[in-house]
Amino acid sequence: HASADHTPAFDHLLEIDADKVILADDAFMPTEIIPVDGTVFDFRKQAPVRQLLATHNNGRPLSASRGYNHAFVLNQKKDRTESPILCFTSPKEDLVLQMYTDAPCAVFYSGGFIDHSYTLSDGSRSGPSCAFAFEMQDYPDASGGHGFPFRITKAGTVWKRWIRWNFLSSQPVTLLS
C-alpha cells in the first residue's frame, strides 16, 4: 500500500529466477528478448524494487508501462516444484510470497495504471503502484512473428499448467479483516 500507514510496494524485495526479459513497445506489444544483466530488470538476486529502478532506470523500458509490466523468461530447471521462481519479500523480511510454476514466463506488473477508485482495507485510497501483480503464463503474443516458442492446443486435447504459491511469515498474518 502507498498510504502513510503501509510500506509502499516499491520498497519490497523481489527476486525472479530469470536471465532474460521480453521488452515491449509503447503499445505493449512484445518486441525482443534481452538479457537482464546490468539492467533495471535484473532481479536474479533479491533487491528492493525502488533501488533497482533508481540505479538502472534509463526511461525507455519503463516509461509507457509506468513501471514494470514485463514478461520475464524463467530459467528452466528440471524440477520446478522444489525451487521457487519468484520471491516477493516485505521490507522487514517478516512476510514472503514464494511462487512456483511450470510456465515459461512470469509477468511482473508494478501497478502503474491502478487508479484512485478503490478503498483499501485501512480506509486509504488506491493509487499507482499501491500493489503489484505476478502473472505466470506462456510467451506473450507468441504467434505474432517474434520467434517466441508457442504451443498449439487442438480441440479435445487436455492442456494443463500449474502454479503454486506459499506465504511464509515470522508472525501471525490475518488475510481477511
C-alpha positions as CSV (number, residue, x, y, z in Angstrom):
1,H,0.0,0.0,0.0
2,A,1.2,3.5,-0.7
3,S,-0.5,5.1,2.3
4,A,1.3,6.6,5.3
5,D,0.3,3.5,7.3
6,H,1.8,1.0,4.9
7,T,5.1,0.3,3.3
8,P,4.9,1.2,-0.5
9,A,5.0,-1.8,-2.7
10,F,8.2,-0.4,-4.4
11,D,10.1,-0.9,-1.0
12,H,9.5,-4.7,-1.1
13,L,12.3,-7.0,-2.1
14,L,11.9,-9.0,-5.3
15,E,13.8,-12.0,-6.7
16,I,13.0,-13.6,-10.1
17,D,14.8,-16.7,-11.4
18,A,15.2,-15.2,-15.0
19,D,18.2,-14.3,-17.1
20,K,16.1,-12.7,-19.8
21,V,13.1,-10.4,-20.2
22,I,10.8,-9.6,-23.0
23,L,10.7,-5.9,-23.9
24,A,7.6,-4.3,-25.4
25,D,6.9,-1.2,-27.4
26,D,4.7,1.8,-26.3
27,A,1.6,-0.2,-27.3
28,F,2.7,-3.0,-25.0
29,M,3.4,-5.4,-27.9
30,P,6.5,-7.6,-27.4
31,T,9.5,-6.7,-29.4
32,E,12.6,-8.6,-28.3
33,I,14.1,-10.8,-25.6
34,I,17.2,-9.2,-23.9
35,P,19.5,-10.4,-21.1
36,V,18.7,-8.8,-17.7
37,D,22.3,-8.5,-16.7
38,G,23.1,-4.9,-15.6
39,T,19.6,-3.6,-16.4
40,V,16.6,-2.4,-14.4
41,F,15.2,-6.0,-15.0
42,D,18.0,-7.8,-13.1
43,F,16.1,-9.4,-10.1
44,R,18.3,-12.6,-10.1
45,K,19.4,-11.5,-6.6
46,Q,16.9,-10.2,-4.1
47,A,16.7,-6.4,-4.4
48,P,14.3,-3.6,-3.3
49,V,12.3,-2.7,-6.4
50,R,12.8,1.0,-5.8
51,Q,16.6,0.6,-5.5
52,L,16.8,-1.2,-8.8
53,L,14.7,1.5,-10.5
54,A,16.8,4.3,-9.1
55,T,20.1,2.5,-10.1
56,H,19.3,1.5,-13.6
57,N,16.3,3.4,-14.9
58,N,17.1,4.6,-18.4
59,G,13.5,5.6,-19.0
60,R,12.7,3.7,-22.3
61,P,11.8,0.2,-21.0
62,L,9.6,1.6,-18.2
63,S,8.0,4.8,-19.4
64,A,5.0,3.6,-21.3
65,S,4.1,1.0,-18.7
66,R,4.5,3.5,-15.8
67,G,6.9,1.0,-14.2
68,Y,7.1,-2.7,-14.8
69,N,4.8,-4.6,-17.0
70,H,7.2,-7.1,-18.5
71,A,7.4,-10.8,-19.1
72,F,10.5,-12.4,-17.5
73,V,11.7,-15.6,-19.3
74,L,12.1,-18.1,-16.4
75,N,15.2,-20.2,-16.2
76,Q,14.3,-23.8,-16.9
77,K,15.1,-26.3,-14.2
78,K,14.4,-30.0,-14.2
79,D,12.1,-29.9,-11.2
80,R,10.3,-26.6,-10.7
81,T,8.4,-28.0,-7.7
82,E,11.3,-27.7,-5.3
83,S,12.7,-24.2,-6.1
84,P,10.6,-21.0,-6.3
85,I,10.9,-19.0,-9.5
86,L,9.9,-15.8,-7.7
87,C,10.1,-14.5,-4.1
88,F,8.5,-11.2,-3.0
89,T,9.5,-10.1,0.5
90,S,8.3,-7.4,2.8
91,P,11.0,-4.8,3.7
92,K,11.2,-6.1,7.3
93,E,11.6,-9.6,5.8
94,D,8.7,-10.9,8.0
95,L,6.4,-11.9,5.1
96,V,7.4,-13.7,1.9
97,L,5.5,-14.8,-1.1
98,Q,7.1,-17.7,-3.0
99,M,5.8,-18.7,-6.4
100,Y,6.4,-22.0,-8.3
101,T,5.2,-22.8,-11.8
102,D,5.8,-24.8,-15.0
103,A,5.0,-21.7,-17.1
104,P,7.9,-20.4,-19.2
105,C,7.3,-16.7,-18.3
106,A,6.3,-14.6,-15.3
107,V,4.9,-11.1,-15.9
108,F,5.8,-8.6,-13.2
109,Y,3.2,-5.7,-13.2
110,S,4.1,-2.9,-10.8
111,G,0.6,-1.4,-10.9
112,G,1.3,1.8,-12.8
113,F,-2.2,2.1,-14.1
114,I,-4.0,1.4,-10.8
115,D,-6.3,4.4,-10.2
116,H,-7.7,6.1,-7.1
117,S,-11.1,4.5,-7.3
118,Y,-10.6,1.7,-4.7
119,T,-10.8,1.9,-0.9
120,L,-8.1,-0.2,0.7
121,S,-8.5,-2.2,3.9
122,D,-7.1,0.6,6.1
123,G,-9.5,3.2,4.5
124,S,-6.9,4.9,2.3
125,R,-7.3,5.2,-1.4
126,S,-5.6,3.1,-4.0
127,G,-3.2,4.6,-6.5
128,P,-0.4,3.8,-8.9
129,S,1.9,1.1,-7.6
130,C,0.0,0.6,-4.3
131,A,0.1,-3.1,-5.2
132,F,2.0,-5.5,-7.6
133,A,0.8,-8.5,-9.6
134,F,2.6,-11.6,-10.8
135,E,1.2,-13.5,-13.8
136,M,2.5,-16.9,-14.8
137,Q,2.0,-17.5,-18.5
138,D,3.4,-18.6,-21.8
139,Y,5.3,-16.2,-24.0
140,P,3.1,-13.1,-24.7
141,D,2.0,-12.8,-28.4
142,A,4.0,-15.9,-29.2
143,S,2.3,-16.5,-32.5
144,G,2.9,-12.8,-33.6
145,G,6.0,-13.5,-35.6
146,H,8.6,-12.7,-32.9
147,G,10.2,-16.2,-33.0
148,F,9.0,-16.9,-29.4
149,P,8.1,-20.5,-28.6
150,F,4.4,-21.3,-28.6
151,R,2.0,-24.1,-28.0
152,I,-1.0,-25.1,-30.1
153,T,-3.7,-26.9,-28.3
154,K,-6.0,-28.8,-30.6
155,A,-9.7,-29.4,-29.8
156,G,-10.3,-32.3,-27.5
157,T,-6.7,-32.1,-26.1
158,V,-6.2,-31.5,-22.4
159,W,-3.7,-28.7,-21.7
160,K,-2.5,-28.2,-18.1
161,R,-0.4,-25.6,-16.4
162,W,0.3,-25.4,-12.7
163,I,1.1,-22.6,-10.3
164,R,1.8,-22.9,-6.6
165,W,2.4,-20.1,-4.0
166,N,3.4,-20.1,-0.4
167,F,3.2,-17.4,2.1
168,L,5.8,-17.5,4.8
169,S,5.6,-15.3,7.9
170,S,7.6,-14.8,11.1
171,Q,4.4,-13.5,12.8
172,P,0.7,-14.3,12.6
173,V,-1.0,-13.0,9.4
174,T,-4.7,-12.1,9.0
175,L,-5.6,-12.2,5.4
176,L,-9.2,-11.1,5.8
177,S,-10.4,-8.5,8.3
